[in-house]
Amino acid sequence: MRARKKKTSGLDMVRPTSFYSNESEKIKLNWFCYELSMGIYDNIKKEIGSRLKKQKISDEGLAEFSVLLFKGDEKYYPPAIIWQNQNGMHFV
């Protein structure tokens, strides 16, 4: 009998330390972005998780995308907007 794989959630995959490197950076905005990233991860996984698996996009890759979406790094901002528009999702 095959063992069931544990389902991952945003809480498992997205780490708060992705949004701050020390305690002085642990501010409400960073925490808010962390919680948004977890929510985005969970929603994307629920809505199109099976399609992502077929495209060989791992849970770790989805978590990284969820973090980058809210880190405010301009380098990653345009792909996030394109991805959202292609999938009919508008988060920001």
DRENDO-1510 file (C-alpha; in Angstrom, 1 decimal, always signed):
<recs>
REC; n; res; u; v; w
REC; 1; MET; +0.0; +0.0; +0.0 .
REC; 2; ARG; +1.3; +3.4; -0.9 .
REC; 3; ALA; +1.8; +6.0; +1.8 .
REC; 4; ARG; -0.2; +9.1; +1.3 .
REC; 5; LYS; +1.8; +12.2; +0.7 .
REC; 6; LYS; +1.2; +15.0; +3.2 .
REC; 7; LYS; -0.6; +17.9; +1.7 .
REC; 8; THR; +1.4; +21.1; +1.9 .
REC; 9; SER; +0.0; +24.5; +2.8 .
REC; 10; GLY; +1.3; +28.0; +2.7 .
REC; 11; LEU; +2.1; +27.7; +6.4 .
REC; 12; ASP; +4.4; +24.7; +5.6 .
REC; 13; MET; +6.0; +26.3; +2.5 .
REC; 14; VAL; +6.3; +30.1; +3.0 .
REC; 15; ARG; +8.6; +31.2; +5.8 .
REC; 16; PRO; +8.3; +34.4; +7.7 .
REC; 17; THR; +12.1; +34.9; +7.4 .
REC; 18; SER; +11.6; +35.4; +3.7 .
REC; 19; PHE; +10.3; +38.9; +4.6 .
REC; 20; TYR; +12.8; +40.0; +7.3 .
REC; 21; SER; +16.3; +39.1; +8.1 .
REC; 22; ASN; +16.4; +40.3; +11.7 .
REC; 23; GLU; +14.0; +41.3; +14.4 .
REC; 24; SER; +14.1; +45.0; +13.7 .
REC; 25; GLU; +12.7; +44.3; +10.2 .
REC; 26; LYS; +9.8; +42.3; +11.6 .
REC; 27; ILE; +7.2; +45.0; +11.1 .
REC; 28; LYS; +3.5; +44.9; +10.4 .
REC; 29; LEU; +3.9; +45.4; +6.6 .
REC; 30; ASN; +6.4; +42.6; +6.3 .
REC; 31; TRP; +4.1; +40.3; +8.4 .
REC; 32; PHE; +1.2; +41.3; +6.2 .
REC; 33; CYS; +3.2; +40.4; +3.1 .
REC; 34; TYR; +4.1; +37.1; +4.7 .
REC; 35; GLU; +0.4; +36.3; +5.3 .
REC; 36; LEU; -0.6; +37.3; +1.8 .
REC; 37; SER; +2.1; +35.0; +0.4 .
REC; 38; MET; +0.7; +32.1; +2.4 .
REC; 39; GLY; -2.8; +32.9; +1.2 .
REC; 40; ILE; -1.7; +33.1; -2.5 .
REC; 41; TYR; +0.2; +29.8; -2.2 .
REC; 42; ASP; -2.9; +28.1; -0.8 .
REC; 43; ASN; -5.3; +29.6; -3.3 .
REC; 44; ILE; -3.1; +28.8; -6.3 .
REC; 45; LYS; -2.5; +25.3; -5.1 .
REC; 46; LYS; -6.2; +24.7; -4.6 .
REC; 47; GLU; -7.2; +26.2; -7.9 .
REC; 48; ILE; -4.6; +25.0; -10.3 .
REC; 49; GLY; -2.3; +22.8; -8.3 .
REC; 50; SER; -2.9; +19.7; -10.5 .
REC; 51; ARG; -2.0; +21.7; -13.7 .
REC; 52; LEU; +1.2; +23.0; -12.0 .
REC; 53; LYS; +2.2; +19.4; -11.2 .
REC; 54; LYS; +1.7; +18.4; -14.8 .
REC; 55; GLN; +4.0; +21.3; -15.8 .
REC; 56; LYS; +6.5; +20.0; -13.3 .
REC; 57; ILE; +6.2; +23.1; -11.0 .
REC; 58; SER; +7.0; +22.0; -7.5 .
REC; 59; ASP; +5.5; +23.1; -4.2 .
REC; 60; GLU; +8.9; +24.8; -3.5 .
REC; 61; GLY; +8.7; +26.7; -6.9 .
REC; 62; LEU; +5.1; +27.8; -6.1 .
REC; 63; ALA; +6.2; +29.0; -2.6 .
REC; 64; GLU; +9.1; +30.9; -4.1 .
REC; 65; PHE; +6.8; +32.6; -6.6 .
REC; 66; SER; +4.3; +33.5; -3.8 .
REC; 67; VAL; +7.1; +35.1; -1.8 .
REC; 68; LEU; +8.6; +37.0; -4.8 .
REC; 69; LEU; +5.2; +38.3; -5.7 .
REC; 70; PHE; +5.0; +40.3; -2.4 .
REC; 71; LYS; +8.7; +41.1; -1.8 .
REC; 72; GLY; +8.5; +44.1; -4.0 .
REC; 73; ASP; +11.5; +43.1; -6.1 .
REC; 74; GLU; +11.0; +45.0; -9.4 .
REC; 75; LYS; +12.9; +42.2; -11.2 .
REC; 76; TYR; +10.1; +39.8; -10.5 .
REC; 77; TYR; +7.1; +42.1; -10.7 .
REC; 78; PRO; +6.3; +42.1; -14.4 .
REC; 79; PRO; +6.2; +38.2; -14.7 .
REC; 80; ALA; +3.9; +38.1; -11.7 .
REC; 81; ILE; +1.5; +40.5; -13.4 .
REC; 82; ILE; +1.7; +38.6; -16.6 .
REC; 83; TRP; +1.0; +35.3; -14.8 .
REC; 84; GLN; -1.9; +36.8; -12.9 .
REC; 85; ASN; -3.5; +38.2; -16.1 .
REC; 86; GLN; -3.1; +34.9; -18.0 .
REC; 87; ASN; -4.8; +33.0; -15.1 .
REC; 88; GLY; -7.6; +35.6; -14.5 .
REC; 89; MET; -6.3; +36.3; -11.0 .
REC; 90; HIS; -5.8; +39.8; -9.6 .
REC; 91; PHE; -4.2; +40.0; -6.2 .
REC; 92; VAL; -2.3; +43.3; -6.2 .
</recs>
